[in-house]
Amino acid sequence: MNHSPALPVSDGLVIVGCSAEKTPARDALAAFDLYDGGCIRPMRGRLGYWPHRDRVRFLSAEHGFVHADTPLHTYDRPLDPHRAAELRPRIAAALTAEFDATGVPDEILVVAEPLYLVLLADLLALAARPRVHWIADHAYGWPDAARVLDTWGW
């Protein structure tokens, strides 16, 4: 673990691309509990509790920008370029609303395949642009994501 000064939990934000693998359930589950593929299991083990969980968001091909505790039903909708272009303005509006309400975080960790970055393109145009760490390998990138979280003291 890196022993640099830790960021307060409120100063970081984790954004994760949704996964095709989902926890089987008849009822809606919180997004953090529904998604079950790639790095999400180890991330849930590390950040699945308050206050960290409150700083996790998902990029969903079906629902857009969702909080870790947003209840979702199982769905099957992969992200494709057309859907990414369609969701981009909606996600930009959601990010703007969140940042207007809570402030722009100092750093953002994005764990998502490259197509998901289309959804976040407007983030790069912010005047108060946060430092963005991107882990492109959703399936096997957990060690890299964990190293970023270590520097945050999370």
C-alpha positions in Angstrom: 0.0 0.0 0.0 1.2 3.5 -0.9 1.5 5.6 2.2 0.9 8.9 0.6 -1.7 11.2 2.3 -5.1 9.8 1.7 -7.8 11.6 -0.1 -10.9 12.1 2.0 -13.6 9.7 0.7 -15.6 12.6 -0.7 -12.7 13.8 -2.9 -12.6 10.7 -5.1 -15.1 9.1 -7.4 -15.1 5.6 -8.9 -16.9 5.0 -12.2 -17.3 1.4 -13.4 -18.6 0.1 -16.7 -21.5 -2.3 -16.2 -21.0 -6.0 -16.8 -22.8 -8.6 -18.8 -22.6 -10.9 -15.8 -25.3 -10.1 -13.3 -26.5 -11.7 -10.0 -29.6 -13.7 -10.7 -32.5 -12.2 -8.9 -36.3 -11.8 -9.3 -36.4 -8.5 -7.5 -34.4 -5.4 -8.1 -30.9 -5.3 -6.6 -28.6 -2.3 -5.9 -26.4 -1.8 -8.9 -23.3 -2.7 -6.9 -24.9 -6.0 -6.0 -26.4 -6.7 -9.4 -23.3 -6.4 -11.5 -21.1 -9.4 -11.0 -18.4 -9.5 -13.8 -14.9 -8.4 -14.3 -13.4 -6.4 -11.4 -16.7 -5.8 -9.7 -16.5 -8.6 -7.2 -13.1 -7.5 -5.7 -14.2 -3.9 -5.9 -17.4 -4.7 -4.0 -15.3 -6.4 -1.4 -13.2 -3.3 -0.9 -15.7 -0.5 -1.5 -19.0 -2.1 -0.8 -19.6 -0.3 2.5 -20.4 3.3 3.4 -18.7 5.8 2.9 -16.9 4.4 -0.1 -19.9 2.8 -1.6 -21.5 6.3 -1.8 -18.7 7.3 -4.1 -19.2 4.5 -6.7 -21.1 5.0 -9.9 -21.9 2.7 -12.8 -22.1 3.4 -16.5 -25.0 1.2 -17.7 -25.8 0.5 -21.3 -29.5 0.3 -20.3 -29.8 3.0 -17.5 -27.0 5.5 -18.1 -25.2 6.9 -15.0 -26.3 5.1 -11.8 -25.4 5.3 -8.2 -24.1 2.1 -6.5 -27.4 1.8 -4.5 -29.7 2.4 -7.5 -32.1 -0.6 -7.6 -32.0 -2.3 -11.0 -33.6 -5.4 -12.4 -31.6 -7.8 -14.5 -31.3 -6.8 -18.1 -29.3 -7.7 -21.2 -28.2 -4.7 -23.2 -24.6 -4.5 -24.4 -23.1 -1.1 -25.1 -22.6 -0.4 -28.8 -21.4 2.8 -30.6 -25.0 3.9 -31.4 -26.2 3.5 -27.8 -23.0 5.2 -26.5 -23.7 8.3 -28.7 -27.4 8.2 -27.5 -26.4 8.0 -23.8 -23.6 10.6 -23.9 -25.8 13.7 -23.4 -27.8 12.1 -20.6 -24.6 11.1 -18.8 -23.1 14.5 -19.3 -26.2 16.0 -17.7 -26.1 13.6 -14.8 -22.4 14.3 -14.2 -23.0 18.1 -14.3 -25.9 17.8 -11.9 -23.9 15.7 -9.5 -20.9 18.0 -9.6 -23.1 21.0 -9.2 -24.5 19.4 -6.1 -21.4 17.9 -4.5 -18.4 19.6 -6.2 -16.1 18.2 -8.8 -14.0 15.4 -7.3 -10.2 15.8 -7.2 -9.7 12.4 -8.8 -11.8 9.9 -10.7 -11.0 6.3 -11.2 -12.7 4.9 -14.3 -12.7 1.1 -14.8 -14.3 0.5 -18.1 -13.7 -0.8 -21.6 -12.8 1.9 -24.2 -16.3 2.3 -25.6 -17.5 3.5 -22.2 -15.2 6.5 -22.5 -17.5 7.9 -25.1 -20.1 8.3 -22.3 -17.6 10.4 -20.3 -16.2 12.5 -23.1 -17.8 15.7 -21.7 -15.9 15.2 -18.5 -12.7 16.3 -20.3 -14.3 19.6 -21.2 -14.9 20.7 -17.6 -13.0 23.8 -16.5 -12.3 22.2 -13.1 -11.2 18.9 -14.7 -10.4 16.2 -12.2 -7.4 13.9 -12.6 -8.8 10.8 -14.4 -7.2 7.4 -13.9 -8.4 5.0 -16.6 -8.2 1.2 -16.3 -9.3 -0.2 -19.7 -9.3 -3.8 -18.7 -12.5 -4.3 -16.9 -11.9 -8.1 -16.6 -8.3 -8.2 -15.3 -7.5 -4.6 -14.4 -8.4 -4.9 -10.7 -4.7 -4.9 -9.5 -4.2 -1.6 -11.3 -7.4 -0.1 -9.9 -6.5 -1.3 -6.4 -3.1 0.6 -6.7 -5.0 3.8 -7.5 -7.3 3.2 -4.5 -4.2 2.5 -2.4 -2.9 6.0 -3.2 -6.3 7.4 -2.1 -6.1 5.6 1.2 -9.3 3.8 0.3 
